[in-house]
Amino acid sequence: MQTTSDRAASLWLRPEFTRLLAILWVVGLSLVYLVRYGAWLLPWQAFNLFGETLPVLHIGPHFQEFWITRGCDFACVIGIVVAALGLGTTVMDHLVAKRDILGALLALAVGFWFLAVLTLTAGVVSITKIPLVSLTLLCWLLPAPRKFVRDFQVSTDRTDGWAKLMVACIVIAAVLNLAGTLAPPFEYDELEYHLGALADYQRAGHIIFLPHNFYSNLPQLTEMLYLLATTLTSEIAAKILHWLFGLLGAMAVFGVARRLWSRSVGLTAAALFYCTPFVQDLGQTARIDLATTFFATLAFGSLVIGSEEENRKLIWLSAFCAGAAVATKWTAIPVVLLPLVAFLALRREWRLLLPFVLLAVVMVAPWLVKNWLLAGNPVYPLFYQWFPHPYWSIAQAAMFSGKHYATFDWGAVGQFFSLLWNYSFVEPGTVPLLLMTAPLVVLVSRFESSAKRAGWLVAGSYASWFCFTFRPWRFLFPMFGMAAVVGAFAVDKLGRDTMTRVALRVAVGIVILASLATLTLNDLVDTENPEHLPPQMNFVQYALGQFARDEFIARMGKGALEPILWMNKSLPSDAKVLYVGEGRVYYAKHPVLWSTAFDQPPLTAMSHEAKTVEELVAALHAKGVTHVYVNFSALSRLQHSYDYMLDANWDLIQDTLRHNATAIHRMGRGIVYELAEK
C-alpha cells in the first residue's frame, strides 16, 4: 500500500511537476525583473539614446593616434598571452594530458603565474629590467608548446540554433565591454592602488614598500601582469588584459561545462556568466576580479572533473589554480580555497588534502616573501599583534577589521537569503540570470554526480563568502562562473520537452537582451554628466578620436581629476604635492605624499607634532612638499565613512594654508595651494 509520504515523493519526482516548477520559477523571476524593476524599458532606452547619440558620432582628429596606440596595446596583451601559454605548456606538459580548450586554459593560468613572478622578481631589482620578461616568448622554440598546438583537439560537436545565439550574445557583449576598456582608467580603486601602486613603483624605479598604501602589500599576481603591460606600452594594455580575463573566464566556464556535459551546455553557461553588466563593470577597469574568477572557475571545474574521472593530475591543477586565485586577492581564501578544501575533506580524501593546500600556498609564496622582505610581515598589515609595524597601529587594525570582517546579528539569517535577491535585482547593473537558472538543479530528477558536486561547491562558496567577508558582490564574483555551469546544466536537463525548453530559453533570452541593452547604455551615456542629451563625451566618441586623452580624463565625472591634470601641466618639474583627501594618484606626474583611508595620513602626524604654523610649514618643507591639494568632497566622504583625519589639528592646518600658502587653482571639488618658500 502506498503511503502519503510515498505519494508526495512520487509527485515531486514526476517530470511534468518539475517542469512546471521550472517554468514558474524562471518565467516568474524574468517577469519580476522586467515589470517590477522596469527592465522591459532598457532596450527602448538604449534605442532612444543611440538615436540621440548618432548625430554627434564622427571620426575625430585623434582617431589615427588613438588606434595606433591601441594597436600597440593589443599587440602587448597578445604577446603576454602567447608567452604565458608557452610557459604553461612547457612547465605543465605532463599534467595537462588532454589538449582541449580546458587544457589550454589550465596551461595558460600557470603561465600567467610564472609571468607575474618573473615580473615581481625583475621589478624588485629595477623597473627597467621588466621588459626582459618578454624573453619568455623564446620558450616557443622548445618542443612542448608546439606539440601542444599540434595535438590540440578541435570540437566537432554540432552547434544548434540556441548555441549559435549564445555565441552571438557573447560576441556582442565582448564588443560592448571593450568600448569602456579602451578609455583611460577612471574608477577609484584602480587609480588608487591597482594602478596607483604600480605608478609609485615606476616613480621609485623599483618595487618598494609603500607605507601610505597598505593595498600594495596584498597579493599582486594580477597587478604584476599589469606592471608588465604598462611598462611595455600603457595603462590601456592593463585594462585590455582585464577585459580579456573576462573572456577567458567565459571560455573557462565553457571548457568545464563541455568537458562535463556538452558543447551546448558550455555555450549556455558562458553566456549566463558573461552577458551581465557586472562583467562590464569590472571589464572596463583595471581591477582584478575577472582574473580571480578565471582562476577560480578553473579550480572549481578541475576538481569536479578530476573527482568524476578519478584523475589526480586535474586535482593538482585545481590546487595550482586555487593558489593563483588567492594570489590575486585574499578573499579568494574563503570564496575559492576553503570550499575546495571542504570538498576534499567531506569526501575523506585525506591523502590529497595536505598536498592540495601546500600547492596552493606555494602559488602565493612569492608575495609572502616579498612582504616579509619589504615590510617584515608576510601578510602585512594582518596579524598586527604578532608583526607590529611603525606604519600600522591598533586603531588602524580595529578600523580595518570593522570595515572588512563579517558581522552577525539577528538580521543575518534574513540577509543570507536577501542578498541573493539584492545582487540579482536591486544592486545597480544586476540581472537575475544566475538566480533564474542555478537553483533549478534541485529539480533535476536524475541528479548526476558531477552536477551535485558543482552545486555543492557553489553553495559552499556562497556560505563561506557570507561568513568570512563583509559581503560585497565583487568578493562573491569568483563563484559566478561555476554557478553559470550549474544553471546551464539544469536548463538543458529540464528543457528536454518542447514546451519547457521554449519557455526557459525565451525567458533567459529576454533577460540577456535586457542585459545587452544595459551594456549599450553604459557605452553611450555621457561620462562627464549622465544628464547631458545628446551625450557630449562618451566611450564611443572617445574611441572615434573626438577627444584627446588628457581632455577626456579632465572632464570625466564632472571634472573629478581635472586638478591633477592641471598640476601635471602647471607645476614645476621639481614640485612635490601633498594630497589631502585625494587618493587617485595614478595620473600624478610629480612625486606625491598621500595615504589611503586606512593608512596613517602624513598631515595628521605633522599637525600633532607641530605647535605653531611655522613648525608645520617647516615639517612640510622637510618632507619636500611644495604644494598642497585639498579635495574637499573626497575628504568629507572619507571623514564620514572612515574617520579620516578627524583627529588632525585642523585649526593649525587651516591657519597654515591661510597665512603661508597661496591658492593657485580652484574648482568646485577642491583647491591647489602653493606653500610659501623657506
C-alpha positions in Angstrom: 0.0 0.0 0.0 1.4 3.5 -1.0 1.7 5.8 2.0 1.1 9.5 2.0 4.9 10.2 2.0 5.4 7.9 -0.9 2.7 9.7 -2.9 4.3 13.0 -2.1 7.7 11.8 -3.1 6.4 10.4 -6.4 4.6 13.7 -7.1 7.8 15.6 -6.5 9.7 13.4 -8.9 7.1 13.4 -11.6 8.7 15.0 -14.7 5.6 17.2 -15.5 5.6 18.6 -12.0 9.3 19.5 -12.0 9.0 21.1 -15.5 6.0 23.2 -14.3 8.0 24.4 -11.3 11.0 25.2 -13.5 8.8 27.3 -15.8 7.1 29.1 -13.0 10.5 29.9 -11.4 12.3 31.1 -14.5 9.4 32.9 -16.1 8.3 34.4 -12.8 11.7 35.8 -12.0 12.1 37.2 -15.5 8.7 38.9 -15.2 9.7 40.4 -11.8 12.8 41.7 -13.4 11.1 43.1 -16.5 8.0 44.6 -14.8 8.8 45.2 -11.1 12.3 46.6 -11.8 11.4 48.2 -15.2 13.9 46.2 -17.3 11.5 46.0 -20.2 12.3 49.6 -20.8 16.0 49.1 -21.2 16.0 48.1 -24.9 13.8 51.1 -25.7 16.0 53.4 -23.7 19.1 52.1 -25.4 17.5 52.6 -28.8 16.5 56.2 -27.9 19.9 57.0 -26.6 21.6 55.6 -29.7 19.3 57.8 -31.8 20.3 60.9 -29.7 24.0 59.9 -30.0 24.1 59.1 -33.7 24.2 62.7 -34.9 27.3 63.5 -32.8 29.3 60.5 -33.8 32.0 61.2 -36.3 35.7 60.5 -36.9 37.7 62.9 -34.8 41.1 64.5 -35.1 42.7 62.0 -32.7 41.4 58.8 -34.5 44.6 57.7 -36.1 46.7 58.4 -33.0 44.2 56.6 -30.8 44.1 53.4 -32.9 47.8 53.3 -33.5 48.5 53.3 -29.7 45.6 50.9 -29.1 47.2 48.6 -31.7 50.4 48.6 -29.7 48.4 47.8 -26.5 46.6 44.9 -28.2 49.9 43.6 -29.5 51.4 43.8 -26.0 48.5 41.8 -24.5 48.7 39.2 -27.2 52.4 38.8 -26.5 51.7 38.4 -22.8 49.1 35.7 -23.6 51.4 33.9 -26.0 54.3 34.0 -23.6 52.0 32.7 -20.8 50.7 29.8 -22.9 54.2 28.9 -24.0 55.4 28.9 -20.4 52.4 26.9 -19.1 52.5 24.2 -21.8 56.3 23.8 -21.2 56.0 23.5 -17.4 52.7 21.6 -17.2 53.3 19.3 -20.2 52.8 16.1 -18.2 50.0 17.4 -16.0 47.8 18.8 -18.8 47.0 15.5 -20.5 44.0 16.5 -22.6 44.7 19.0 -25.3 41.4 20.8 -25.5 40.1 24.3 -24.5 40.2 23.4 -20.8 43.7 22.0 -21.0 44.9 25.2 -22.8 43.3 27.4 -20.2 44.9 25.4 -17.4 48.3 25.8 -19.0 47.6 29.5 -19.6 46.7 30.0 -15.9 50.0 28.5 -14.8 51.9 30.6 -17.4 50.3 33.8 -16.1 51.5 32.9 -12.6 55.1 32.4 -13.9 55.0 35.7 -15.8 53.8 37.5 -12.7 56.5 36.0 -10.5 59.2 36.9 -13.1 57.9 40.5 -13.3 57.9 40.7 -9.5 61.5 39.4 -9.4 62.6 41.8 -12.1 60.7 44.7 -10.6 62.3 44.3 -7.2 65.7 44.8 -8.9 64.6 47.6 -11.3 61.6 48.6 -13.4 64.0 48.9 -16.3 64.6 45.1 -16.1 60.9 44.2 -16.5 60.9 44.2 -20.4 63.4 41.3 -20.1 60.4 39.2 -19.1 59.2 39.3 -22.7 62.1 37.0 -23.5 59.9 34.2 -22.2 58.4 34.2 -25.7 61.5 32.2 -26.6 60.0 29.2 -24.9 58.1 28.6 -28.1 61.4 27.4 -29.5 61.1 24.4 -27.2 59.1 21.3 -28.4 56.4 21.2 -25.7 54.4 24.4 -26.7 54.5 23.5 -30.4 53.5 19.9 -29.7 50.6 21.2 -27.6 49.3 23.2 -30.5 49.7 20.3 -33.0 47.8 18.0 -30.7 45.0 20.5 -29.8 41.6 18.9 -30.2 39.1 21.0 -32.1 35.5 20.3 -31.2 33.4 18.7 -33.9 30.1 18.8 -31.9 27.1 20.1 -33.8 26.0 23.6 -32.8 22.3 24.2 -32.8 20.4 27.5 -33.2 20.3 28.3 -29.5 24.0 27.7 -29.1 24.7 30.0 -32.1 22.6 32.6 -30.4 24.6 32.3 -27.2 27.8 32.8 -29.2 26.4 35.9 -30.8 25.4 37.3 -27.4 28.9 36.7 -26.0 30.5 38.4 -29.0 28.1 41.4 -28.8 28.8 41.7 -25.1 32.5 41.5 -25.6 32.4 44.3 -28.1 30.2 46.4 -25.9 32.5 45.8 -22.9 35.5 46.8 -25.0 34.4 50.4 -25.6 34.9 51.4 -22.0 38.1 49.3 -21.7 39.8 51.5 -24.3 39.0 54.6 -22.3 41.5 56.0 -19.8 41.2 54.5 -16.3 38.6 56.3 -14.2 37.5 54.0 -11.3 38.7 54.9 -7.8 40.2 51.6 -6.8 42.2 51.2 -10.0 43.6 54.7 -9.7 44.3 54.4 -6.0 46.1 51.1 -5.8 45.6 48.6 -8.7 47.4 51.0 -11.0 48.3 53.7 -8.4 50.8 51.4 -6.6 52.4 50.5 -9.9 52.8 54.2 -10.7 54.6 54.6 -7.3 56.9 51.7 -8.1 57.7 53.2 -11.5 58.4 56.6 -9.9 60.7 54.9 -7.4 62.5 52.9 -10.1 61.7 49.5 -8.4 59.2 47.7 -6.2 59.4 49.1 -2.7 57.4 49.1 0.5 54.7 51.8 0.3 53.9 52.9 3.8 50.9 55.0 2.7 49.2 52.3 0.6 48.7 49.1 2.5 46.9 47.6 -0.5 50.2 47.3 -2.2 51.1 44.6 0.3 48.2 42.4 -0.7 48.9 39.6 -3.2 49.6 41.2 -6.5 49.5 38.5 -9.2 47.2 40.4 -11.5 49.0 43.7 -10.7 52.3 42.2 -11.7 50.8 41.4 -15.1 49.6 45.0 -15.3 53.1 46.2 -14.4 54.5 44.2 -17.3 51.8 45.6 -19.6 52.2 49.3 -18.5 55.9 49.1 -18.6 55.9 47.8 -22.2 53.1 50.1 -23.5 50.4 51.9 -21.4 47.7 51.5 -18.8 45.2 50.7 -21.5 47.1 47.4 -22.1 46.4 46.6 -18.4 42.7 47.3 -18.9 42.6 45.2 -22.1 44.2 42.4 -20.1 41.5 42.6 -17.5 38.8 42.7 -20.2 40.5 39.6 -21.7 40.3 37.8 -18.3 36.5 38.2 -18.6 36.5 36.4 -22.0 39.0 33.8 -20.6 36.6 33.3 -17.7 33.7 32.7 -20.1 36.0 30.2 -22.0 36.8 28.5 -18.7 33.1 28.2 -18.0 32.6 26.8 -21.5 35.5 24.4 -21.1 34.3 23.0 -17.8 30.7 22.5 -18.9 31.7 21.0 -22.2 34.1 18.5 -20.6 31.4 17.5 -18.1 28.4 17.5 -20.5 28.2 19.1 -23.9 29.1 22.0 -26.2 25.5 23.4 -26.0 25.6 23.4 -22.2 29.0 25.1 -22.3 27.9 27.9 -24.6 24.8 28.5 -22.5 26.9 28.6 -19.3 29.4 31.0 -20.9 26.5 33.4 -21.9 24.9 33.2 -18.5 28.2 34.2 -17.0 29.5 36.8 -19.5 26.4 38.7 -20.7 25.9 40.6 -17.4 26.6 44.3 -16.5 28.7 43.0 -13.6 31.3 41.7 -16.1 31.2 45.0 -18.0 31.5 47.0 -14.7 34.7 45.1 -14.0 36.0 44.6 -17.6 36.1 48.3 -18.2 38.5 48.8 -15.3 42.0 47.6 -14.3 40.6 45.9 -11.2 41.5 42.3 -10.6 38.2 40.4 -10.0 37.9 38.9 -13.5 41.3 37.4 -13.1 40.3 35.9 -9.8 37.2 34.5 -11.4 39.2 33.0 -14.2 41.5 31.1 -11.8 38.6 30.2 -9.5 36.5 28.7 -12.3 39.4 26.6 -13.4 40.0 25.5 -9.8 36.4 24.5 -9.2 36.0 22.8 -12.6 39.2 20.9 -12.4 38.3 19.5 -9.0 34.8 18.4 -10.2 36.1 16.8 -13.4 39.1 15.3 -11.6 36.8 13.7 -9.0 34.5 12.5 -11.7 37.3 11.0 -13.8 39.4 10.0 -10.8 42.2 12.0 -12.3 44.7 13.2 -9.7 46.5 15.4 -12.3 43.4 17.6 -12.6 43.2 17.8 -8.8 46.8 19.1 -8.6 45.9 21.6 -11.4 42.9 22.7 -9.3 45.3 23.4 -6.4 47.5 25.4 -8.6 44.6 27.5 -9.9 43.1 27.9 -6.4 46.5 29.2 -5.2 46.7 31.6 -8.2 43.2 32.9 -7.3 44.4 33.6 -3.7 47.5 35.2 -5.2 45.2 37.8 -6.8 43.3 38.7 -3.6 43.0 37.4 0.0 39.2 37.0 -0.2 39.7 34.1 -2.6 40.6 32.1 0.5 37.0 31.8 1.8 35.3 32.0 -1.6 37.6 29.6 -3.5 40.1 27.7 -1.5 38.0 26.9 1.6 35.1 25.3 -0.4 37.7 23.2 -2.3 39.3 22.0 0.9 35.9 21.3 2.5 35.0 19.3 -0.7 38.1 17.1 -0.3 37.5 16.7 3.4 33.9 15.7 3.1 34.9 13.1 0.5 37.6 11.9 3.0 40.4 12.4 0.6 42.8 12.8 3.4 45.9 11.9 1.4 45.1 14.7 -1.1 44.2 17.3 1.4 47.6 18.4 2.7 49.4 18.4 -0.6 46.4 20.3 -2.1 46.8 23.1 0.5 50.6 23.1 0.2 50.5 23.5 -3.6 48.0 26.4 -3.2 50.3 28.1 -0.6 53.3 27.7 -3.0 51.4 29.8 -5.6 51.0 32.6 -3.0 54.5 32.3 -1.6 56.3 34.8 -3.8 54.2 37.7 -2.5 54.6 36.4 1.1 58.3 36.5 0.6 58.1 40.0 -0.9 56.1 41.3 2.0 58.5 39.6 4.5 61.5 41.3 3.0 60.0 44.7 2.5 57.5 45.0 5.4 58.7 42.4 7.9 55.3 40.8 7.8 54.4 38.2 5.1 50.7 39.2 5.3 51.0 42.9 6.2 49.0 44.5 7.6 47.2 41.5 9.1 48.2 39.9 12.4 49.5 43.2 13.7 49.7 41.7 17.2 52.4 39.3 16.1 54.1 41.6 13.5 54.0 45.1 14.9 54.9 47.8 12.4 55.5 51.6 12.8 53.2 52.4 9.9 50.3 50.3 11.4 48.6 50.8 14.7 46.0 49.2 16.9 43.5 51.9 15.9 44.1 51.2 12.2 43.8 47.4 12.8 40.5 48.0 14.6 39.1 50.1 11.8 40.2 47.7 9.2 38.5 44.7 10.9 35.4 46.8 11.5 35.2 47.5 7.8 36.2 44.2 6.4 35.1 41.4 8.7 31.7 39.8 8.7 29.1 40.8 11.3 26.4 38.6 12.7 23.2 39.7 14.4 19.5 38.7 14.3 19.2 40.1 10.8 22.0 37.9 9.4 19.7 34.9 8.8 17.4 37.0 6.7 20.4 38.7 5.0 21.7 35.3 4.0 18.7 35.0 1.6 18.0 38.6 0.9 21.5 39.2 -0.6 20.7 36.7 -3.3 17.8 38.9 -4.3 19.6 42.2 -3.9 22.5 41.0 -6.1 20.1 39.8 -8.7 17.6 42.6 -8.8 18.4 45.6 -6.6 22.1 46.3 -7.0 22.9 48.6 -9.9 23.8 46.6 -13.0 22.3 43.4 -11.8 20.4 40.8 -13.8 18.8 37.6 -12.3 20.3 35.2 -14.9 22.1 33.0 -12.3 19.2 33.2 -9.7 16.8 32.1 -12.5 18.9 29.1 -13.5 21.3 27.7 -10.9 18.6 26.8 -8.3 16.8 24.7 -11.0 19.4 22.0 -10.4 17.4 20.8 -7.3 14.6 19.9 -9.7 16.7 17.6 -11.9 15.3 14.1 -11.3 18.5 12.2 -12.2 21.0 14.2 -10.2 24.3 13.5 -11.9 27.3 13.3 -9.5 29.2 16.0 -11.3 26.3 18.4 -11.1 25.8 17.6 -7.5 29.5 18.3 -6.8 29.4 21.5 -8.7 26.2 22.6 -6.9 27.7 21.9 -3.5 30.8 23.9 -4.4 28.6 26.9 -5.4 26.6 26.6 -2.2 29.8 26.3 -0.1 31.4 29.3 -1.8 28.3 31.4 -1.1 28.1 30.3 2.6 31.9 30.9 3.1 31.6 34.3 1.4 28.7 35.2 3.7 30.5 34.0 6.9 34.0 35.3 6.3 33.8 38.6 4.3 31.8 41.8 4.6 29.7 40.6 1.7 30.2 42.9 -1.4 29.2 41.3 -4.6 32.7 41.6 -6.1 34.0 39.2 -3.4 31.4 36.7 -4.4 32.0 37.1 -8.2 34.6 34.3 -8.4 31.8 31.8 -7.8 29.6 33.2 -10.6 31.4 31.0 -13.3 30.6 27.8 -11.5 27.0 28.9 -10.8 26.6 29.5 -14.5 27.8 25.9 -15.2 25.2 24.6 -12.8 22.5 26.8 -14.2 23.2 25.8 -17.8 23.2 22.1 -16.9 19.8 22.5 -15.2 18.3 24.4 -18.1 19.5 21.7 -20.5 18.2 18.8 -18.4 14.8 20.3 -17.7 14.3 21.5 -21.2 14.1 18.2 -22.9 10.4 18.6 -23.9 9.5 21.3 -26.3 7.2 23.5 -24.1 9.7 23.7 -21.2 12.6 24.3 -23.5 10.9 27.1 -25.3 9.7 28.7 -22.0 13.1 28.6 -20.4 15.0 29.8 -23.4 12.6 32.6 -24.2 12.8 33.9 -20.6 16.6 33.6 -20.4 16.9 35.2 -23.9 14.8 38.2 -23.0 16.8 38.8 -19.8 20.0 38.6 -21.8 18.6 41.1 -24.3 17.8 43.5 -21.4 21.3 43.0 -20.1 22.9 43.8 -23.5 20.7 46.9 -23.6 22.2 47.9 -20.2 25.7 47.4 -21.7 24.8 49.6 -24.6 23.5 52.4 -22.3 26.8 52.3 -20.3 28.8 52.9 -23.5 26.6 55.7 -24.8 25.9 57.7 -21.6 27.8 60.9 -21.1 30.8 60.2 -18.9 31.1 63.8 -17.8 27.5 64.3 -16.9 25.0 61.5 -17.4 22.2 64.1 -17.8 23.6 65.5 -21.0 21.4 64.8 -24.0 22.7 64.3 -26.6 25.8 62.9 -24.9 28.8 65.3 -25.4 31.5 62.8 -24.3 31.1 59.0 -24.1 33.2 55.9 -24.6 32.2 55.6 -28.3 33.1 59.2 -29.1 36.5 58.7 -27.4 37.1 55.6 -29.5 36.3 57.6 -32.6 39.1 60.1 -31.7 36.9 63.0 -30.9 38.8 63.8 -27.7 42.4 63.9 -26.7 43.4 61.7 -23.7 44.0 64.5 -21.2 40.8 66.3 -22.1 38.8 63.1 -21.6 40.4 62.5 -18.3 40.0 66.1 -17.1 36.2 66.1 -17.9 35.3 62.6 -16.7 33.0 62.5 -13.6 32.3 66.2 -13.7 35.9 67.1 -13.6 36.9 64.9 -10.7 40.5 64.5 -12.0 40.9 68.0 -13.5 43.1 69.4 -10.7 45.6 66.5 -11.1 45.9 67.1 -14.9 46.2 70.9 -14.2 49.1 70.2 -11.7 50.8 67.9 -14.2 50.9 70.8 -16.8 51.3 73.8 -14.5 53.6 72.9 -11.6 57.4 73.0 -11.9 59.2 69.7 -12.5 60.7 69.7 -9.1 57.3 70.1 -7.3 56.1 67.6 -4.7 52.4 67.6 -3.8 50.7 66.7 -0.5 47.3 65.2 -1.3 44.6 65.8 1.4 41.5 63.6 0.8 42.6 62.6 -2.7 43.8 59.1 -3.3 43.7 58.7 -7.1 47.4 59.1 -7.6 47.9 57.2 -10.8 47.8 60.2 -13.1 50.1 62.3 -11.0 53.4 63.1 -12.7 55.0 64.8 -9.7 56.0 63.0 -6.5 53.0 62.8 -4.2 52.7 62.5 -0.4 49.4 60.8 0.5 47.7 57.9 2.2 44.7 55.6 1.8 41.8 55.8 4.1 43.3 53.0 6.3 46.9 54.2 6.4 48.4 57.0 8.5 47.7 60.4 6.9 51.1 62.2 7.0 49.5 65.6 7.6 47.8 64.3 10.7 51.1 63.3 12.3 52.7 66.6 11.3 49.9 68.7 12.7 50.2 66.8 16.0 53.9 67.3 16.3 53.9 71.0 15.3 53.0 73.6 17.8 52.9 76.6 15.5 52.3 77.4 11.9 56.0 77.9 11.4 56.7 74.4 12.7 54.1 72.9 10.4 55.5 74.7 7.4 59.0 73.5 8.3 57.7 70.0 8.7 56.1 70.1 5.2 59.3 71.6 3.7 61.3 68.8 5.4 59.2 66.3 3.5 60.0 68.2 0.3 56.3 69.4 -0.1 56.0 72.4 -2.3 52.2 72.3 -3.0 49.1 71.0 -1.2 46.0 69.8 -3.0 42.8 69.5 -0.8 39.9 67.6 -2.4 37.1 68.8 -0.1 34.4 66.4 -1.4 36.6 63.4 -1.1 37.8 64.5 2.3 34.3 64.8 3.5 33.4 61.3 2.3 36.5 59.8 3.9 35.8 61.6 7.2 32.3 60.4 7.2 33.0 56.8 6.3 36.5 56.1 7.7 37.1 58.8 10.3 39.9 60.0 8.1 41.9 62.8 9.7 39.2 63.6 12.2 41.9 63.8 14.9 44.1 66.2 12.9 44.8 69.6 14.2 42.5 71.4 11.7 42.9 74.8 13.3 46.6 74.7 12.7 46.3 73.3 9.2 43.8 75.9 8.2 45.9 78.7 9.7 48.9 77.4 7.8 47.1 77.3 4.4 45.5 80.7 5.1 48.8 82.5 6.0 51.6 80.5 4.5 50.1 79.3 1.2 48.5 80.7 -1.9 45.6 79.2 -3.7 46.7 78.9 -7.3 43.9 76.7 -8.7 40.3 76.5 -7.6 37.5 74.3 -8.6 34.2 73.1 -7.1 35.8 70.0 -5.5 39.0 71.5 -4.1 41.9 73.9 -4.1 45.6 73.6 -5.1 47.9 75.6 -2.8 51.5 76.7 -3.2 53.4 76.8 0.0 55.5 79.8 0.9 59.2 79.3 0.3 61.5 78.7 3.2 
